[in-house]
C-alpha cells in the first residue's frame, strides 16, 4: 500500500511539471489573429453606445 502512494506522488509530480512547462512555453503570436477579437469587441462597444444615445 505504501508503494502505491509513492507511485501516485511521482505521477502527480510529473503531470504538474508537464502542465507548468506547457503554460510557461513561449508561443508565436499571429499578427492578424491577435487583432480580430479586439476589433470585434470595439465594434460591439461602439454599436452599444450608439444604441444608448439613440434611445434617449
C-alpha positions as CSV (number, residue, x, y, z in Angstrom):
1,X,0.0,0.0,0.0
2,X,2.8,2.4,0.8
3,X,4.4,1.8,-2.6
4,X,1.2,2.8,-4.5
5,X,1.1,6.1,-2.7
6,X,4.7,6.8,-3.7
7,X,4.0,5.9,-7.3
8,X,0.9,8.2,-7.3
9,X,3.0,11.0,-5.9
10,X,5.6,10.6,-8.7
11,X,2.8,10.5,-11.4
12,X,1.2,13.6,-9.8
13,X,4.6,15.5,-9.9
14,X,5.2,14.6,-13.5
15,X,1.7,15.8,-14.5
16,X,2.1,19.0,-12.6
17,X,5.5,19.5,-14.1
18,X,4.2,19.0,-17.7
19,X,1.3,21.4,-17.1
20,X,3.6,24.1,-15.7
21,X,6.0,23.6,-18.7
22,X,3.2,23.9,-21.2
23,X,2.0,27.1,-19.5
24,X,5.4,28.7,-19.5
25,X,6.3,27.7,-23.0
26,X,6.7,30.7,-25.5
27,X,4.3,30.6,-28.4
28,X,4.4,32.5,-31.6
29,X,1.9,35.4,-31.9
30,X,-0.1,35.8,-35.1
31,X,-0.4,39.4,-36.2
32,X,-3.8,39.3,-37.9
33,X,-5.4,36.8,-35.4
34,X,-4.5,38.9,-32.4
35,X,-6.3,41.9,-33.8
36,X,-9.6,40.3,-34.7
37,X,-11.0,39.9,-31.2
38,X,-10.3,43.5,-30.1
39,X,-11.7,44.8,-33.3
40,X,-15.0,42.9,-32.9
41,X,-15.3,43.9,-29.3
42,X,-14.6,47.5,-30.2
43,X,-17.3,47.5,-32.9
44,X,-19.8,46.0,-30.4
45,X,-18.9,48.7,-27.9
46,X,-19.4,51.5,-30.4
47,X,-22.8,49.9,-31.5
48,X,-23.9,49.6,-27.9
49,X,-23.0,53.3,-27.2
50,X,-24.8,54.4,-30.4
51,X,-27.9,52.5,-29.3
52,X,-27.8,54.2,-25.9
53,X,-27.6,57.6,-27.4
54,X,-30.4,56.9,-30.0
55,X,-32.8,55.5,-27.3
56,X,-32.5,58.6,-25.1
